[in-house]
Amino acid sequence: MGIIVHYLKDKIIEELKDERRLGAKIRYIDQGEMLGTAHAIGRAEEYVDNETFLVVYGDLTINGKIIEKAIEAHKRRKPAATIVAVEVEDPWNYGVLKINKEKELIGVVEKPKKGEEPSHLINAAIYILDGEKIFKAIKETKRSKRGEYEITDTFQLLIDRGEKIIIYPTERSWWFDIGRPWDLLDANRIHMLKETSKQGWRRGIKIGRNVKIAKGVKLKVPVIIDDGCIIKKNSVIGPYTYLSKNVEVGVKSEIRESIILEETWIANYCSITKSIIGSHCTVESKVKFRSENKDRSTIKMTLKGRRVDTGRRRLGSVLGDYSTIGYGSIIEAGTTIYPKSIIQKRRLVYEDVEGVL
């Protein structure tokens, strides 16, 4: 297996260092300058040569059986590329696939106007590629207006040459683009429901090693509490909540439908709902993460530099790694607090924060 890395390279390598447990031999391929998806895939040429190979983006949840079926379809039809696609209700928020009756790609329409989309199928970011054809086309792909080498432009180049790119359509129920916070929370919810019947779970609860849970704590299923966590008396954890390694939760705090990453300390009387809290964070006492707008409108968040409507009426916030939230602060729904930020005590935070507030 080859993993193309650049951003947070060292952290990815550290997380995947136990190759024996993963059952895979991993080769790390440094992308160097980040110049787009086609450029990233092109960096793998030496690794895969001209063989047929599988590409999966790193910010997805995947289903192995669907990938196996897509590979079978690729072997039968022998196209230059096979794209796994998912059917969505809001295609105007994505690059939409335009296909013919034979389920072959004609082109990609980026974020069409609502009602003008050519289909409800979007790129699931899983490809089976003919190495000989794709690498040649990547080398001839020109930079887009945003200065990147886009894999969709590479696909269009192949189509213009008469090469076939087939679409393997699927339903969205298994697919989450976890690059968006609300999708990550949805994925957490769905996978918790699926996993509760497996080994290591007991009545919807999975608890790691050396966990200390005080009297009066309520665990609402499903919930995962990883190794070394400490939960003090009368707190409420869950449902659909994951506490990563060595998280500490103080007295009478409530954490619901949230993800809390490793080495984070949440003090007393805190309330966190539908939020993602990064690693090595400090949340002081009586901090509240709100998950609804006062007027019950849908919540907006910043994504890749622009404000987008999440379509959700209940959604909390994202707190970046190594950040601190001061005593008594209130974080309004849809707020992003970037890594290494500091919110001083008793602040009402209703806009994104990067730095000190």
Buried (B, 14 or more C-beta within 10 A) or exposed (E): EBBBBBEEBEEBEEEBEEEEEEEEEEEEBEBEEEBBBBBBBBBBBEBBEEEBBBBBBEEBBBBEEBBEBBBEBBEEEEBBBBBBBBBBEEBBBBBBBBBEEEBBBBBBBEEBEEEEBBBBBBBBBBBBBBBEBBBBBBEEBEBEEEEBBBBBBBBBBBBEEEBBBBBBBBEBEBBBBBBBBBBBBBBBBBBBEEBBEEEEBEEBBBBBEEBEBEEEBEBBBBBBBBBBBBBBEBBBBBBBBBBBBBBBBBBBBBBBBBBBBBBBBBBBBBBBBBBBBBBBBBBBBBBBBBBBBEEEEEBBBBBEEEEEEBEBEBBBBBBBBBBBBBBBBBBBBBBBBBBBBBBEEEBEBEEBBEEEB
